[in-house]
Every structure is written in C-alpha cells, then in structure tokens.
C-alpha cells in the first residue's frame, strides 16, 4: 500500500486555486472551534438562500442572542459564510467543498499531527487497478494510515463512494495492512443516517456477495452469486470480438439506406456477446441487480450502408471510470473495407442510480483499465425559429428496462434535423453523430424534439418539463467538430 499525488488535470488546477483562497482557511479556522449551533448557522448561510445578515440573526437567536456564547466568533463566521453565499452557484459549491476539506484537515491534524495529513492523494495497492479519483484527505503515518472523503451534505453519500472506501480497506487487509477509512460530512447526523439507510449501506458490510444480494433484494444469508464464467468457446483474444450482421429490410429508410439506429442495435448486441465471452452473462447482472445503460455515443460514418449489406462489427473495452466503461467499435464491409468508427460510454446502474463497477471486471487478464474523459455534448441555447416537434415514446420504442432504447433517440434526431431543413445531411454518406444521454424517457412522457442549424452542422435537444433529456449533434464530415 502506498500513496501518490493526484494527476494535475485542468479541473484539479482550478480547484487548487479555490483551496488556496484565504477565505477557505479563514472559514476553517473559525469553524474548527465553533459551537454546534454556529456550525449549523454557517452551513445554512453558505447554501445561499439569503445574503442579508439580519435575516440570519433572527433565524438563529441562540447563536446571536444576548446570552449566546462566543458572539464575536459567531459574527465573524457569519461574515465569512456570507462571502461564500454571495458568489455564483458553481463557485459557491466549489468553495463549500474546499471549506469542508480544510475544516476536516484542521480537525484530523489535531489528532494525528500536521505533517501526517495530506490532501488530494490516491491510495495504490499491488495488483489492483488504481482509483482515478483521489481521496480528499489522507493520513500517512506508518501503522496509522487513513483515507477520508469529505462531503458538504448527506446527499453526497452514495454507493459509489461507500464502495470505494470499503474496497480500499479490504485491499489494505489483503496486504496485511490496516487502513482506516470513512466519510466526513458537514451535515446533521439525522440526515446522514437517513441517507445511509436509504442507500442500504449496512454498518460493517464487507461488500462482495452480501452487498450484491442486498442490491438484488435477496436475503444476505442466501446469497449465492453466479461467478464470472468465460464462454466455453472463448476465442484466443477475448479482449476484442467481431460479429457479422446483415441490414434487414425493416432496418432501412425509404431511400434504401440503413437507419443509424439499426447500427446502434448491432453495437448493443455485440457488446452483450462480448460480455458473455468475458464471463458476464445476463444471469450475472440479474442476480446482482445491475445493468449497463448508454451514457454517450460518438459515431463517425464514412460510406453509405444499404439494405442487404453485410457488415462486420467489432467491440473492445477501451477504458474504465468508477461507474463507467468505454467501448470502441469498428464497422467494416464484408471485404474488410472500413465503414465507420464508434465510441460508446456505458454507465453501470443498480436500477436507482449509477453504481460502482464490480472489481470482477478488472480481473480479466489484459483488460484496458485506462481512464478516459466521458463524451459531453454542450449546445448553445436554441435560437428563435428552431424547429420543434412533439413526441411521446411508443411501446415499440421501449426496451426491457422500460425506457426508450438509445438507438431510438438517433431516429428522433434524424427526423428533427430533416424537418429543420437538413434532410441532405441526414442522408450524407460521411457524417458524425455525438449524443449525450442525461435522463431516460419512459412511456407516456411528453417530449419536445428541437433542432437548429449550428455552424456547419446541426444541434438537437430532447427536453421534457424537467429539462434536457438528451443532447446531440449531427455534423457532415466536412464540418465535423472535434
């Protein structure tokens, strides 16, 4: 077991600047010796609901009343908290996170000594894929090592965080080392207890089959999970497979060209087949209450694909994040000529929220565990005159998970762009699609499909009453954005 500095990417550099702001250190110093009431007041103020100090003095009479203890500290803490509240929402959120980490560092250092406490460090173990994201706080004292994640509120408690901490503790035990792990949450105890109970995190749960059984709503004592079991006809190179497909009549448009959604259907199928080859059949996921959902796609096509064409579709895993995996695929003609390239970002879910990918996947020999930056699609606001269509998902467009299948959204994008004047771009032989799936669209949901010309290509968004559901772009090859 060893510790390592986190990678200095752009986000880390920006956040380091906020951590170094004198306001963060001042807040931490004031809160370290504050009363419970004073800390509660500071948390409420930093949420930004009001920047009027008189309002907060009225709301917290036991903190600011005549008989309140340490009134000078209370006023100083109020003033500093208001400085955070007066900032924009995004910056305010970053300052709150930096404050909790700084306060935690002060309090932990009182117990362990300043020199032992470090910030933004990763914990590495021999033979175990390293976590991409660092721990907020580590104690690096021989024989008394610790790793802590710091959260502004109880809503930051989730299975992903808890599993990472539990895995680190177990990996340390495998090396006959002791690692104390935990969460430091700047919220009331009751909120944290409710969040833990809702998330199903049992005290002392060591993960593994017991945790998987809990996710699948099965009794812990009766948990008996299907282990990874590579297919009997596993090819010599299990890290990449290829399957043959023929474009069916019903998968083509009136002009005889294959629907882009049909190609995504092939990609889904070959991904499932590859999962089975790697030893993870549908039963493995079903028993654990887990499933993969598409988070984003990036599709580049170079030549027309027509009804009756035979294709060779490959897939390989090209990276992992804590709750996501990336697949890369090549589309080739029957003679091997290249047709297109596709990247798909998949997220693992337990049916409620994204969840940590089980360590079983990392055990596949040679699997690519490289980190990656998820595909994002950022769009400008829809301009006046953008073409809008109304949609309601139909039964035949839903998949076994009860929401519109990821390929259906591509059909909706093509239809919207064609209606907005881009029919030729939809039919272009060389084109690129990028799509980011934010939320699932279920049966009966009223949707608005909006498309407009953006630069040399097309922007598209699917929205409901709560906001964006999917964002996408279609760019002819000559104007495809990086």
CORJO-V606405 format. One record per helix or strand of 2 or more residues. SS is the DSSP state (h for helix, s for strand). FROM is the first residue (numbers start at 1). LEN is the number of residues. Records with the same first field share a line. If there is no record, write none. Layout:
SS = FROM-LEN  FROM-LEN
This chain:
s = 2-4  117-8  135-5  146-6  180-6  240-7  257-2  291-11  310-11  324-10  338-12  387-6  403-2  431-7  446-9  457-8  467-10
h = 10-10  22-11  36-11  53-7  61-4  71-15  89-24  114-3  154-3  159-16  189-11  208-8  220-3  249-3  260-19  282-7  359-5  395-3  406-21  477-3
